[in-house]
Amino acid sequence: MTNWALYVTFISLLVIQHSTSATTSVCKVQTTCQLCANQNTGAETDRCRWCPLTRRCHDYGSNDNPCPPELSIEEQSDCPAVSSFAYNSTAAYHHVLLSAVAYSEHPDKCIEKIREIEPRFDYEIFDDNFIAERCDDFYFDYKVCVAMIMISHANKEIVITYRGTSQSVQLLDELLVALKEKQRFGLGNVHVYFLNGFKKLQRCAIERLLAMIEMHKDYSVTVSGHSLGGAMASIMSMHVREKRMVFQDRVKLYTYGQPRTGDKTYAVEHDKLVPNSWRIVHQRDIVPHVPPCWPKCDRGGATTSYHHGMEIFYDSDSMEDHSDYVQCQANHDRACSRKYTQFFSPEFYKPWKWYNGYLDHVNYFDIPVGSYCESLLGYSRCKRRSIGEDLHDQLPSNNCTTLYRLNDTNTWVSRIQVTPTQPTTPVTTSASYLAQPLLPLCLLPAFISYGAKQTF
């Protein structure tokens, strides 16, 4: 009797599955939002739904549709405009160089060195476009939050780039994001951790950016950043468009190893406002998968943490500007970086590969983003102090400030004096690096990485 009941149940499931696929296949074959919405002429249960997060047409009640009802599109009038923007790998390479410059306390000297290596790199930074504020209220001591505004007259481009995660302990800081709530930003919600970093620099960054836009009205604006800087760049690009500082076709976003910045509503709105957006991921980079959204990434509601587009996935250990890449269709595409974090993926069960997730995060286009400038300028990573430690001492508390070059030198100092008893002193990074003892253990990750890649 039991076997007979199981047999009947199995046949019934097959019949239901067959009938469902027969009646819903019309939706799945629609390739655009307009075509998907055009099918909606019958009863509600027969209506197709376009999900802007997957850029696919889904059946009514489909389990593979990550868009909740309020984000699904059923009417043609609600369909977003089809993007005509194309990814440019050379531009992405130049902007990761700019993201590396944001980690330096001698950005002008670093830019000069980069120009010697890359003649096509035509960017410069002026006084007061180096923006900083103390960031002492994170889980760990970040020392400073930094944004830099640079310009390329050849490209007619203004760039604002944000400093990101500079130490491995700060990656743990980003993992702890999941313990904090989200706050409203625009029509969506973003994680408080990223929003706080953005707000610290917001006043000074907006003032300087508007001044640059006023001087160069026909220039485009590109926002970029690596890691934590990528999250702040995402928020900034949205803010630029919400405040209509420039036209939509003049705003671009390039991020590298960006964590999940907001929820599904934020992702949908960001895709609408900033369609020329490229979220670049290097193979097993772990940071784009935090804060975690499992086990309900796809089936969660509108407030579930989710990425905006467009993911550009480089699935190789060696990543160069001419390397092969995949332009992923969905914001959380299972064929792209997400495949390395799925429980049913064979790659997930290779713990010796997990450390590569850290290495892939700190290296983009074969550039160690956080330490690239210091290596160009001859500073030893084993001897340096924490990035921003010297700069931190001359910054005021709870107030962003701009920096300028002292007496036409390469030393940057704050416009605001700290206190009369603590006068501002020049940043002497090179001297402080040499004053630190040699730490051989700092080379250990490189040896572990080499062994992991060669042995397994």
Secondary structure by P-SEA (a helix, b strand, c coil): caaaaaaaaaaaaaaaaaaaaaacccccccccaaaaaaacccccccbbbbbcccccccccccccccccccccccccccccccccbbbbaaaaaaaaaaaaaaaccaaaaaaaaaaaaccccccccccccbbbbbcccccccccccbbbbbbbccccbbbbbbbccccaaaaaaaaacccbbbbbcccccccaaaaaaaaaccaaaaaaaaaaaaacccbbbbbcccaaaaaaaaaaaaaaaaacccccccbbbbbccccccccaaaaaaaaaacccccccccccccccccccccccccccccccccccccccccccccccccccccccccccccccccccccccccccccccaaaaaaaaaacccccccccaaaaaaccccccccccaaaaaaaccccccbbbbbcccccbbbbccccccccccccccaaaaaaacccccccaaaaaaaaaaaccc
